[in-house]
């Protein structure tokens, strides 16, 4: 979709001067390492390719393997879809900067991209919360698990969480289109983020700042709080199990999810800290944190679930075996 917007690759450094009517922005690669962008693009492209293939394989396996048609794997498939969306929404500009030095991006394209990026980020947080709820029900009430998490309820949960992830951020995103950007037009990353855009605006951004913080606390903050609460109740139920072996078996089903939660929330927290408290630090720090934020969860989630989840691992082996047999 971003191909419909033309990059302004002819924007020169003088475009960084004050211009209240400017509708173009400059994306940032790796400052001081422009000569090495083509070399840096090799590992970056490899990570994108691995993340896309890994999540696509997870989706294919869950869709085609009847033994995986269970709530846990439905949520995993939705997490993989979210990771794919996060990769596809940032890859055009990230690789455009590294490969072709296409640093210019129009205001409308930038706003569209940041809307998509933030929507998928909120959706990933929501899916991690839904997966925590799934583990809570499976461990604390295993006999009623199939009747509580029915297919219709899973669809309703997904629709509600998807609506929350995409609709709540529309008001501040639309306001960005009416702002004046009279400082410089240099963004901190090779893709667009809301907190980066309001930093460049000379309009009144109090509503955007307050609203964005409120949405983050009500969505990601509450998701993380409910995840913690779910695991407190899970551990309480596990400790009530008499058999040590059954305790370990129950906890083992949660390891993949715990690792996925850490892979998502640690980069999110790190990027937030960089934007709020490290503005005058080296420009490389936000660049690195920004790339970790969009690449690390999509890369690690398929790896974690492929290694730690026996059913996924067996399904992948079957797919590989069938491919070699052909």
C-alpha positions in Angstrom: 0.0 0.0 0.0 2.9 2.3 0.7 4.0 2.0 -3.0 1.1 4.3 -3.8 2.9 7.1 -2.0 6.0 8.6 -3.7 9.1 8.9 -1.7 10.8 12.3 -2.1 14.4 11.1 -2.4 15.5 14.5 -3.7 15.0 16.1 -0.3 18.3 17.8 0.6 19.6 18.8 4.0 18.0 22.2 3.6 14.7 20.5 4.0 15.5 20.3 7.6 15.1 24.1 8.0 12.0 25.6 9.6 9.0 25.3 7.3 5.5 25.4 8.7 3.9 24.2 5.4 6.2 21.3 4.9 4.4 18.0 4.3 7.6 15.8 3.8 9.7 14.2 6.5 13.1 12.6 6.5 13.5 9.1 7.8 16.7 8.3 9.7 19.0 5.4 8.8 22.1 4.9 10.9 23.7 8.3 11.4 27.4 8.3 10.7 27.2 4.9 9.1 25.5 5.8 5.8 28.5 4.3 4.0 27.7 0.9 5.6 23.9 1.0 4.9 24.2 -1.7 2.2 26.1 -3.9 4.6 23.7 -3.2 7.5 20.8 -4.1 5.2 22.0 -7.7 4.9 21.3 -8.7 8.6 18.2 -6.5 8.7 16.7 -8.1 5.5 17.6 -11.5 6.9 15.7 -10.8 10.1 12.7 -9.6 8.1 12.8 -12.6 5.9 13.1 -15.0 8.8 10.3 -13.4 10.7 8.0 -13.4 7.8 8.7 -17.0 6.9 8.5 -18.2 10.5 5.1 -16.6 11.1 3.8 -17.7 7.8 4.8 -21.3 8.6 3.0 -21.0 12.0 -0.1 -19.8 10.2 0.1 -22.6 7.6 0.6 -25.3 10.3 -2.3 -24.1 12.5 -4.6 -23.8 9.5 -3.8 -27.2 7.9 -3.2 -29.4 11.0 -6.6 -30.5 12.6 -4.8 -31.5 15.8 -4.0 -27.8 16.3 -7.5 -26.5 16.0 -7.7 -25.6 19.6 -8.0 -22.2 21.4 -4.3 -22.0 22.3 -3.2 -22.4 18.7 -5.9 -20.1 17.3 -4.5 -17.3 19.5 -1.0 -18.2 18.4 -2.1 -17.9 14.8 -3.5 -14.5 15.5 -0.3 -13.5 17.2 1.6 -14.7 14.1 -0.7 -12.6 11.9 0.0 -9.5 14.0 3.7 -10.1 13.7 3.4 -10.4 9.9 1.5 -7.1 9.8 4.2 -5.4 11.9 6.9 -6.6 9.6 5.1 -5.7 6.3 4.2 -2.2 7.6 7.7 -1.2 8.4 9.8 -3.1 5.9 9.2 -0.8 2.8 10.6 2.3 4.5 13.4 0.5 6.5 14.8 -1.3 3.5 14.1 1.8 1.3 16.4 3.8 3.5 19.1 1.1 3.7 19.0 0.0 0.0 18.1 3.0 -2.0 18.6 5.9 0.4 14.9 6.8 0.0 14.6 8.9 3.1 11.7 11.2 2.2 8.2 10.3 3.1 5.0 12.3 2.7 2.9 13.3 5.7 -0.1 11.2 4.7 2.1 8.1 4.1 3.8 8.7 7.4 0.5 9.0 9.3 -0.9 5.9 7.6 2.2 3.9 8.5 2.3 5.0 12.2 -1.4 4.1 12.5 -0.8 0.6 11.1 2.3 0.1 13.3 0.7 1.3 16.5 -2.5 -0.8 15.7 -0.5 -4.0 15.3 1.5 -3.2 18.5 -1.7 -2.8 20.5 -3.1 -5.9 18.8 0.1 -7.9 19.8 -0.4 -6.8 23.4 -4.0 -7.8 23.3 -3.2 -11.2 21.9 -0.6 -11.8 24.6 -3.3 -11.0 27.1 -5.8 -13.4 25.4 -3.2 -16.1 25.4 -2.6 -15.6 29.2 -6.4 -15.9 29.7 -6.3 -19.1 27.7 -3.5 -20.6 29.9 -5.4 -19.5 33.0 -8.6 -21.3 32.0 -6.7 -24.4 30.8 -4.8 -24.8 34.0 -7.2 -23.6 36.7 -10.4 -25.1 35.1 -9.3 -27.9 32.7 -12.6 -29.8 32.7 -14.6 -26.7 31.5 -11.9 -25.5 29.2 -13.6 -26.6 25.9 -16.9 -25.1 27.0 -15.5 -21.8 28.2 -13.3 -21.0 25.2 -15.6 -22.0 22.4 -15.0 -21.0 18.8 -17.7 -18.3 18.9 -16.2 -16.8 22.1 -12.7 -16.8 20.5 -14.1 -14.9 17.5 -15.9 -12.4 19.9 -12.7 -11.9 21.9 -10.7 -11.3 18.7 -13.2 -8.8 17.3 -13.4 -6.8 20.6 -9.6 -6.7 21.0 -9.2 -5.8 17.3 -11.7 -3.0 17.6 -9.9 -1.7 20.7 -6.5 -1.8 18.9 -7.6 0.0 15.8 -10.3 2.5 16.8 -8.9 4.0 20.0 -5.9 5.5 18.3 -7.8 7.2 15.4 -8.4 10.6 17.2 -4.7 11.5 17.9 -3.7 10.1 14.5 -6.1 12.2 12.6 -5.0 15.3 14.5 -1.5 14.8 13.2 -2.8 15.7 9.7 -3.8 19.2 10.9 -0.6 20.0 12.8 2.0 22.5 11.7 5.5 21.1 11.6 7.7 24.2 11.9 10.8 22.8 13.5 12.9 20.3 11.5 11.5 17.4 9.6 14.0 14.7 10.7 12.3 11.6 12.2 14.2 9.4 14.7 13.6 6.1 12.9 13.4 4.6 9.5 9.6 4.4 10.0 7.0 6.7 11.5 5.8 6.7 15.1 3.3 8.9 16.9 5.7 10.1 19.6 8.2 11.0 17.0 5.7 13.1 15.0 4.4 15.2 17.9 8.0 16.0 18.8 8.4 17.8 15.5 5.1 19.7 15.7 4.8 23.4 16.8 1.1 23.0 17.3 -0.6 22.3 20.6 0.1 18.6 21.2 -1.3 18.3 24.8 -4.3 16.4 23.7 -2.3 13.9 21.7 0.3 13.4 24.5 -2.4 13.0 27.2 -4.7 10.8 25.0 -1.8 8.6 23.8 -0.6 8.1 27.4 -4.1 7.2 28.5 -4.7 4.7 25.7 -1.3 3.1 26.4 -2.2 2.7 30.1 -5.7 1.5 29.3 -4.6 -1.0 26.7 -1.0 -2.2 27.0 -0.8 -1.3 30.7 -4.0 -3.1 31.6 -3.0 -6.1 29.3 0.3 -6.4 31.2 -1.5 -6.1 34.6 -4.0 -8.8 33.7 -1.2 -11.0 32.4 0.6 -10.7 35.8 -2.7 -11.3 37.6 -3.4 -14.4 35.5 0.0 -15.9 36.3 -0.4 -15.2 40.0 -3.6 -17.2 39.9 -2.0 -19.9 37.7 0.9 -20.3 40.1 -1.5 -20.5 43.0 -3.4 -23.3 41.3 -0.2 -25.1 40.3 1.1 -25.1 43.8 -2.1 -26.8 44.9 -1.3 -29.8 42.7 0.1 -32.6 44.8 2.3 -34.2 42.1 5.6 -32.5 41.4 5.6 -33.9 37.9 2.1 -32.5 37.2 3.2 -29.1 38.5 6.1 -29.0 36.1 3.9 -30.2 33.2 1.4 -27.4 33.9 4.1 -24.7 34.1 5.8 -26.0 31.0 2.8 -25.0 28.9 3.3 -21.4 30.0 7.0 -21.0 29.3 6.5 -20.1 25.6 4.0 -17.5 26.5 6.1 -15.9 29.3 9.1 -15.6 26.9 6.8 -14.1 24.2 5.6 -11.5 26.8 9.1 -10.6 27.7 10.2 -10.3 24.0 7.4 -7.8 23.4 7.2 -5.7 26.5 10.9 -5.2 27.2 11.5 -3.5 23.7 8.3 -1.5 24.1 9.4 -0.2 27.5 13.0 0.4 26.3 11.8 2.5 23.3 9.4 4.5 25.5 12.3 5.2 27.9 14.5 6.3 25.1 11.9 8.7 23.7 11.1 10.3 27.0 14.4 10.3 28.9 17.2 9.9 26.4 16.5 12.6 23.8 20.0 14.1 24.1 21.8 10.8 23.9 23.5 9.3 20.9 21.1 9.1 17.9 22.1 5.5 17.4 20.3 4.4 20.6 16.8 5.3 19.4 17.6 3.8 16.0 18.7 0.5 17.5 15.8 0.4 20.0 13.3 1.2 17.2 14.5 -1.7 15.1 14.4 -4.0 18.1 10.9 -2.9 18.8 9.5 -3.9 15.3 11.8 -6.9 14.6 12.6 -8.7 17.8 9.0 -10.0 18.7 8.1 -11.1 15.1 11.5 -12.9 14.9 11.5 -14.6 18.3 7.8 -15.7 18.6 8.0 -18.4 15.9 11.4 -19.5 17.3 10.1 -19.7 20.9 6.9 -21.6 20.0 8.7 -23.9 17.5 11.3 -24.9 20.2 9.1 -25.0 23.3 5.8 -26.3 22.0 6.0 -29.9 21.1 2.9 -30.0 18.9 4.2 -27.1 16.8 7.6 -28.7 16.5 6.2 -32.0 15.4 4.0 -30.3 12.8 7.0 -28.4 11.4 8.9 -31.7 11.1 6.0 -33.2 9.3 5.9 -30.3 6.8 9.6 -30.5 6.2 9.5 -34.3 5.8 6.6 -34.0 3.2 8.5 -31.4 1.3 11.6 -33.6 1.1 9.6 -36.6 0.1 8.2 -34.6 -2.9 
